[in-house]
Amino acid sequence: GFRTCVVSNAWVDDSPWRALTAALQQRLRSHFQALLESARIGAATPQPEAFQAALRALGARPHEV
């Protein structure tokens, strides 16, 4: 089967719309095996560290993606 992951250049949202952002993230979490936010993993796309974190989260190796 397939395992899927979202790598997001997300930030800490302190805007009045943060509830909508949180709801979207919850919905994404229910459809993907992993949701990685740059603000939480300390790397943003296209940094290699962001994709390495995704591989670790999915338990995958580079040649498998």
N, C-alpha and C positions, 0 to 999 in steps of 0.2 A: 504494500500500500504506500500511499504518499503521506508524508508529514509536511506540514506547512508552518510558516513563521512570518510574522510581520516585523520588520526592522524600521522603526519610526524615528525621525529626527524631531522628537517631541521635547517639550520644555515643561517646566513647572508652571501650570496655568493658575494664575490668581485673578483672572478676569471675572466679570459678572456671569460669563457663560461657561464657567468651569464645570457646572453640572452636566451640560451637554457634551463637553469633551469627555468627561468621565463615563457618561452613558455610552458614547461611541466606543470607547476603549473596552468597556465591559462586553459590548456586543461583538467586537472583534475577538476578544478572548474566547468567546463561546464557539467561534468558527475556526480558530487556528490553534495549533498545539503550543505555540509560544508567541508572545507579544513583547518585543524588546524596545524600550524607549531610550533614546540616546542620553537623556538626563539621568537615567538610572544606571546605565552600564558604563558611562564615562567615555563613550565613543560615538561618533556620528557617521552616517554614511557619507562619503565613500571610504572612510577609514577602514583598513583591514581588520582592526580590532572589533568593529561592529559585526562584521561577517563571521569572524572567529567565534564571537559570543553566540551567534545564531547557530553555528555548527554544534557548539557545545550544548545548547538548549535542546536541539533536535537529536543529539546523539549521532550525528552524521559526520562523514569525512568528505573532504573537498571533491574527490572524484565521484561522489554519489549525488552531487547536486547539479 
